[in-house]
Amino acid sequence: MENWFIRKIKKEDNQQVAQLIRAVFDELNIPKVGTAYEDPYLDLMFEEYSKPKSVYYVVEFQGKVVGSAGVAPLENEAETICELQKMYFLPETRGLGIGSEMMAKCLQSAKDFGFENCYLETMPFMHDAQKLYKKVGFEYIDAPMGSTGHTSCPVWMLKDLRL
């Protein structure tokens, strides 16, 4: 897969991003209750990430959104803590290093916004994602942080962005 690139989300990407996220949930049989699938703004990602200290990126390939991820402040936590949010990729993009590039872009944005720590939640069976998270310095923690509303995500990780 050549000629893909990462860019900030545009308003006209909303529908494709929502479809992408829902497709990955269906493909991997991720629970829909208590996860990002239920987030009320799933169809309004451009608007949601137009808020301060927030950014959402998409991977575009031949005019189609094939991956996405973003960072935003972690709700009900210290203002120095952000959350890596909604990082999903279609099957054809996996294993090509695109996730690593997306992760680097998101973490650099988090640092640029002045965040000191980055939190994420994931599912226990998402081994490849966890491998990537560990590779870039995320460590497992024992309890959830903030108020994500994602009660069905039992794996929590945190990265110190100052290291």
Phi, psi and omega per residue, in radians:
M1 nan 1.908 -3.123
E2 -1.969 2.907 3.055
N3 1.151 0.525 3.000
W4 -1.612 2.739 3.078
F5 -2.645 2.735 3.135
I6 -1.788 2.343 3.107
R7 -2.587 2.900 3.080
K8 -1.213 2.591 3.130
I9 -1.103 2.543 3.014
K10 -2.006 2.772 -3.138
K11 -0.952 -0.690 -3.099
E12 -1.240 -0.107 3.086
D13 -1.494 -0.228 -3.010
N14 -0.853 -0.868 -3.069
Q15 -1.140 -0.772 3.137
Q16 -1.112 -0.692 -3.136
V17 -1.142 -0.799 3.125
A18 -1.068 -0.735 3.121
Q19 -1.121 -0.720 3.120
L20 -1.039 -0.889 -3.094
I21 -1.085 -0.789 3.135
R22 -1.125 -0.639 3.128
A23 -1.129 -0.718 3.129
V24 -1.173 -0.689 3.082
F25 -1.029 -0.791 -3.136
D26 -1.148 -0.781 -3.114
E27 -1.038 -0.771 -3.037
L28 -1.656 0.060 -3.105
N29 0.938 0.755 3.092
I30 -1.345 2.393 3.105
P31 -0.979 2.449 -3.134
K32 -1.569 -0.485 3.127
V33 -1.480 2.320 3.114
G34 1.314 0.428 3.125
T35 -2.382 -3.117 3.137
A36 -1.032 -0.408 -3.140
Y37 -0.986 -0.577 -3.101
E38 -1.552 -0.098 -3.087
D39 -0.993 2.264 -3.065
P40 -1.109 -0.378 -3.101
Y41 -1.727 0.231 -3.092
L42 -0.990 -0.528 3.122
D43 -1.605 0.039 -3.093
L44 -2.307 0.810 -3.050
M45 -1.123 -0.679 3.119
F46 -1.005 -0.818 -3.115
E47 -1.151 -0.755 -3.112
E48 -1.075 -0.681 -3.084
Y49 -1.658 0.230 2.995
S50 -1.573 0.015 3.128
K51 -1.323 2.831 -3.136
P52 -1.010 2.526 3.092
K53 0.960 0.610 3.121
S54 -2.326 2.553 3.061
V55 -2.692 2.539 3.091
Y56 -2.330 2.302 -3.103
Y57 -1.971 2.645 3.018
V58 -2.173 2.649 2.983
V59 -1.729 2.125 3.138
E60 -1.897 2.366 3.080
F61 -2.424 2.056 3.141
Q62 0.891 0.770 3.073
G63 1.391 0.060 -3.098
K64 -2.032 2.436 3.064
V65 -1.387 2.081 -3.086
V66 -2.053 -0.020 3.107
G67 -2.913 2.821 -3.133
S68 -2.873 2.740 3.071
A69 -3.004 2.769 3.114
G70 -2.738 3.054 3.030
V71 -2.308 2.595 3.112
A72 -2.749 2.820 3.081
P73 -0.993 2.492 3.089
L74 -1.426 2.053 -3.072
E75 -1.044 2.386 3.122
N76 1.050 0.693 3.039
E77 -2.392 3.061 3.092
A78 -1.019 2.572 -3.096
E79 -1.204 -0.094 3.099
T80 -1.564 -0.003 -3.079
I81 -1.980 2.204 3.067
C82 -1.948 3.056 3.104
E83 -2.224 2.338 2.949
L84 -1.360 2.145 -2.981
Q85 -2.188 2.500 2.951
K86 0.822 1.037 3.089
M87 -1.675 1.849 -3.089
Y88 -2.417 2.522 3.138
F89 -2.403 2.476 3.044
L90 -1.184 2.703 -3.068
P91 -0.920 -0.673 -3.071
E92 -1.204 -0.203 -3.135
T93 -1.685 -0.223 -3.034
R94 -1.336 2.533 3.098
G95 1.401 0.173 -3.105
L96 -1.885 0.054 -3.108
G97 1.542 -0.003 -3.129
I98 -1.179 -0.689 3.109
G99 -1.063 -0.705 3.111
S100 -1.102 -0.745 3.114
E101 -1.148 -0.730 3.109
M102 -1.088 -0.772 3.129
M103 -1.044 -0.790 3.141
A104 -1.058 -0.738 -3.134
K105 -1.130 -0.782 -3.136
C106 -1.134 -0.780 -3.118
L107 -1.180 -0.622 3.072
Q108 -1.138 -0.709 3.097
S109 -1.088 -0.729 3.127
A110 -1.048 -0.777 3.100
K111 -1.099 -0.766 -3.134
D112 -1.077 -0.580 3.094
F113 -1.300 -0.206 3.120
G114 1.662 0.196 3.097
F115 -1.252 2.581 3.126
E116 -1.822 -0.426 3.133
N117 -2.399 2.612 3.095
C118 -2.190 2.249 -3.107
Y119 -1.898 2.648 3.002
L120 -2.622 2.779 3.055
E121 -2.212 2.519 3.131
T122 -2.631 3.138 -3.134
M123 -1.720 2.598 -3.086
P124 -1.085 -0.513 -3.095
F125 -1.495 -0.034 -3.138
M126 -1.533 1.209 -3.033
H127 -1.155 -0.727 -3.127
D128 -1.119 -0.701 3.110
A129 -1.104 -0.791 -3.139
Q130 -1.100 -0.623 3.093
K131 -1.069 -0.757 3.101
L132 -1.124 -0.784 -3.130
Y133 -1.050 -0.784 3.135
K134 -1.132 -0.679 -3.119
K135 -1.037 -0.609 -3.117
V136 -1.651 0.116 2.999
G137 1.884 0.083 3.042
F138 -1.258 2.506 3.091
E139 -2.179 2.595 3.127
Y140 -1.211 2.481 3.035
I141 -2.157 2.851 -2.962
D142 -1.524 -0.187 -3.070
A143 -2.641 2.730 3.113
P144 -1.218 2.764 3.094
M145 -2.110 2.706 3.039
G146 1.132 -2.826 -3.116
S147 -2.244 1.400 -3.120
T148 -1.506 -0.415 -3.060
G149 1.399 0.058 -3.081
H150 -1.683 1.235 -3.067
T151 -1.212 -0.249 3.135
S152 -1.644 0.077 3.109
C153 -1.779 1.750 -3.025
P154 -1.617 0.126 3.115
V155 -2.005 2.154 -3.076
W156 -2.128 2.411 -3.114
M157 -2.422 2.688 -3.113
L158 -2.454 2.482 3.078
K159 -2.211 2.329 3.037
D160 -1.440 1.986 -3.095
L161 -1.378 -0.134 -3.117
R162 -1.488 -0.196 -3.100
L163 -1.421 nan nan
